[in-house]
Amino acid sequence: MREGGLDQRLMRFVLEMRQAGVTAPKVLSAMERTPRAAFAPEHMAALALDDVNLPLPCGQTMTKPSLVGRMVSALNLSGAERVLELGCGSGDQTAVIAHIAAKVTGVDRHARLETEGRAALGKLRLDPAQTHLGDGRQGWPGAGPYDRIIVNGALSAAPQALLAQAAPGALILAPQQGAAGVRLMLWAVGSEGGLGPGQDLGPVEFAPLSEGPVLPGEECSGP
């Protein structure tokens, strides 16, 4: 696509995000500055600016942009926060957060996705972003405590296990599986370290957050 055509498509993308309810200026700017195609499978790059989920290797999914925008907006980032992202996948949302926050630490259980995502982030010189191979259910204690924790996988209960890595006053955003399906929930961590009541931000579609890392050779040999 010629540069002029790309500029027009990017402008239309930002307008589509506004129409989908993503209105925070910092988030819109971060999404505009993040080349989503760099994190999509090469054969899906033409769809990178469409508001659709994209399939990733390892049976995973690249979250559609409007939901990325909603989730990053819910974090209410000012720019000074340390963010933990669990299930960072190909790194697209990691990049958006890195354009706003002071530091974002991503964790993914799939070695292939984590390696490819780290490479894409490195090419963009997004220094605030670091990713690691690990079990998202365990967080990443080494870079904590975190001011924000965002989970890209459905939990069966409120994320009490992540409290030890959350700073007082932190926000934890995660999909939660319940009787009404999967709902996007936002919790605030109190000054005493307890988890406040969750705020329901509406229905979302996320697979459960699975346990344990998936090492090279164990799966993900396809495109």
C-alpha positions as CSV (number, residue, x, y, z in Angstrom):
1,M,0.0,0.0,0.0
2,R,1.3,3.4,-0.9
3,E,2.2,5.8,2.0
4,G,-0.8,8.1,1.2
5,G,-3.1,5.1,1.3
6,L,-1.7,3.9,4.6
7,D,-2.1,7.4,6.1
8,Q,-5.8,7.4,5.0
9,R,-6.3,3.9,6.4
10,L,-4.7,4.9,9.7
11,M,-7.0,7.9,10.0
12,R,-10.0,5.7,9.3
13,F,-8.7,3.3,12.0
14,V,-8.5,6.0,14.6
15,L,-12.0,7.1,13.7
16,E,-13.3,3.6,13.9
17,M,-11.7,3.3,17.4
18,R,-13.5,6.5,18.5
19,Q,-16.8,5.1,17.1
20,A,-16.2,1.9,19.1
21,G,-15.9,3.9,22.3
22,V,-12.1,4.3,22.6
23,T,-11.9,8.1,23.3
24,A,-9.0,8.6,25.7
25,P,-6.5,10.8,23.8
26,K,-3.4,9.0,25.2
27,V,-4.8,5.6,24.2
28,L,-5.8,6.7,20.7
29,S,-2.3,8.3,20.2
30,A,-0.6,5.1,21.4
31,M,-2.7,2.9,19.1
32,E,-2.0,5.2,16.2
33,R,1.7,5.0,16.9
34,T,1.7,1.2,17.2
35,P,2.1,-0.6,13.8
36,R,-0.3,-3.5,14.5
37,A,0.9,-5.2,11.3
38,A,4.3,-5.7,13.0
39,F,2.7,-8.0,15.6
40,A,0.3,-9.9,13.3
41,P,1.2,-13.0,11.3
42,E,2.7,-12.0,7.9
43,H,-0.2,-13.5,5.9
44,M,-2.7,-11.5,8.1
45,A,-0.9,-8.1,7.9
46,A,-3.5,-6.7,5.5
47,L,-6.1,-7.1,8.2
48,A,-4.1,-5.5,10.9
49,L,-6.1,-2.3,10.9
50,D,-9.5,-4.0,10.8
51,D,-11.4,-4.3,14.1
52,V,-11.2,-8.1,14.2
53,N,-9.4,-10.7,16.2
54,L,-6.5,-12.3,14.3
55,P,-5.4,-15.9,14.8
56,L,-1.8,-16.4,16.1
57,P,0.4,-19.4,16.3
58,C,-0.1,-21.8,19.2
59,G,-3.8,-21.6,18.9
60,Q,-3.8,-18.1,20.4
61,T,-5.6,-14.9,19.3
62,M,-4.5,-11.3,18.7
63,T,-7.2,-9.2,20.4
64,K,-9.2,-6.9,18.2
65,P,-8.1,-3.2,18.4
66,S,-11.3,-1.8,20.0
67,L,-11.0,-4.2,22.9
68,V,-7.3,-3.4,23.3
69,G,-8.3,0.2,23.4
70,R,-11.0,-0.5,26.0
71,M,-8.7,-2.5,28.2
72,V,-5.8,0.0,28.1
73,S,-8.2,2.9,28.7
74,A,-9.5,1.1,31.8
75,L,-6.0,1.0,33.2
76,N,-6.2,4.9,33.5
77,L,-2.5,5.3,32.9
78,S,-0.9,8.7,33.6
79,G,2.5,7.7,32.3
80,A,4.4,6.9,35.6
81,E,3.0,3.4,36.1
82,R,4.8,0.0,36.2
83,V,2.5,-2.4,34.4
84,L,2.4,-6.2,34.4
85,E,0.7,-7.8,31.4
86,L,-0.1,-11.5,31.6
87,G,-0.7,-13.4,28.4
88,C,1.1,-10.7,26.2
89,G,0.9,-12.9,23.1
90,S,2.5,-11.3,20.0
91,G,3.1,-8.0,21.9
92,D,0.6,-5.6,20.2
93,Q,-1.1,-4.6,23.4
94,T,2.3,-4.5,25.1
95,A,3.4,-1.9,22.6
96,V,0.3,0.2,23.1
97,I,0.9,0.2,26.9
98,A,4.6,1.0,26.4
99,H,3.8,4.2,24.5
100,I,2.1,5.5,27.7
101,A,3.4,3.7,30.8
102,A,6.9,4.1,32.4
103,K,7.5,0.3,32.1
104,V,5.5,-2.7,31.0
105,T,6.6,-6.3,31.8
106,G,4.9,-8.9,29.7
107,V,4.6,-12.6,30.4
108,D,3.5,-15.3,28.0
109,R,3.5,-19.1,28.3
110,H,4.3,-19.8,24.7
111,A,8.0,-19.6,23.9
112,R,7.4,-19.0,20.2
113,L,5.0,-16.1,20.8
114,E,7.2,-14.5,23.5
115,T,10.3,-14.7,21.3
116,E,8.6,-13.3,18.3
117,G,6.8,-10.6,20.3
118,R,10.1,-9.6,22.0
119,A,11.8,-9.3,18.6
120,A,9.0,-7.1,17.2
121,L,9.1,-4.8,20.3
122,G,12.9,-4.6,19.9
123,K,12.7,-3.5,16.3
124,L,10.4,-0.6,17.4
125,R,12.9,0.3,20.1
126,L,10.2,0.3,22.8
127,D,12.5,0.4,25.7
128,P,9.8,0.5,28.4
129,A,8.7,-3.0,27.3
130,Q,10.2,-6.3,28.4
131,T,8.7,-9.7,27.9
132,H,9.5,-13.1,29.5
133,L,8.5,-16.7,29.1
134,G,6.6,-17.9,32.1
135,D,3.4,-19.0,33.8
136,G,1.0,-16.0,33.7
137,R,-0.9,-17.4,36.7
138,Q,2.3,-16.8,38.8
139,G,2.8,-13.2,37.5
140,W,6.4,-11.9,37.4
141,P,7.6,-11.0,40.9
142,G,11.1,-9.8,39.8
143,A,9.9,-6.5,38.4
144,G,7.2,-5.7,40.9
145,P,5.4,-4.3,42.7
146,Y,3.2,-3.1,39.9
147,D,0.8,-0.2,39.7
148,R,-1.3,-1.9,37.1
149,I,-1.9,-5.6,36.2
150,I,-3.7,-6.6,33.1
151,V,-4.6,-10.2,32.3
152,N,-5.4,-11.5,28.8
153,G,-7.1,-14.7,29.8
154,A,-10.2,-15.6,31.8
155,L,-9.8,-16.3,35.5
156,S,-12.2,-18.5,37.4
157,A,-12.1,-16.2,40.5
158,A,-10.9,-12.8,41.6
159,P,-7.1,-12.5,41.2
160,Q,-6.1,-12.8,44.9
161,A,-2.8,-14.6,43.9
162,L,-1.6,-11.4,42.2
163,L,-2.0,-9.2,45.3
164,A,1.5,-9.9,46.4
165,Q,2.9,-8.3,43.3
166,A,0.5,-5.3,43.3
167,A,1.4,-1.9,44.9
168,P,-1.1,-0.2,47.2
169,G,-3.6,1.6,45.1
170,A,-2.9,-0.6,42.1
171,L,-5.6,-1.6,39.5
172,I,-6.0,-5.2,38.3
173,L,-7.9,-5.7,35.1
174,A,-8.9,-9.3,34.1
175,P,-11.7,-11.2,32.4
176,Q,-13.5,-13.4,34.9
177,Q,-15.6,-16.5,34.1
178,G,-18.9,-16.6,36.0
179,A,-22.4,-17.7,35.7
180,A,-23.1,-14.9,33.2
181,G,-20.2,-15.8,31.0
182,V,-16.9,-14.0,30.8
183,R,-17.0,-10.4,32.1
184,L,-14.2,-7.8,32.1
185,M,-13.6,-6.9,35.7
186,L,-11.6,-4.1,37.3
187,W,-10.4,-4.3,40.9
188,A,-8.6,-1.7,43.0
189,V,-6.1,-2.7,45.6
190,G,-6.6,-1.0,49.0
191,S,-4.0,0.7,51.1
192,E,-3.8,-2.4,53.3
193,G,-3.2,-4.7,50.3
194,G,-6.7,-6.1,50.1
195,L,-8.8,-6.5,46.9
196,G,-11.8,-4.2,46.6
197,P,-15.1,-5.2,45.0
198,G,-14.8,-5.7,41.2
199,Q,-16.3,-3.2,38.7
200,D,-18.0,-5.0,35.8
201,L,-17.0,-3.5,32.5
202,G,-19.1,-5.8,30.3
203,P,-18.9,-9.0,28.4
204,V,-15.8,-10.1,26.6
205,E,-14.5,-13.2,24.8
206,F,-11.4,-14.7,26.3
207,A,-10.2,-18.3,26.7
208,P,-9.0,-19.3,30.2
209,L,-5.6,-18.3,31.3
210,S,-3.7,-21.6,31.2
211,E,-0.9,-22.9,33.4
212,G,2.7,-23.6,32.7
213,P,5.1,-22.5,29.9
214,V,5.0,-24.2,26.5
215,L,8.6,-24.7,25.4
216,P,10.0,-24.8,21.9
217,G,9.3,-28.1,20.2
218,E,6.3,-28.9,22.4
219,E,3.8,-27.2,20.0
220,C,3.5,-24.3,17.5
221,S,5.4,-25.7,14.6
222,G,3.0,-24.4,12.0
223,P,2.7,-20.9,10.5
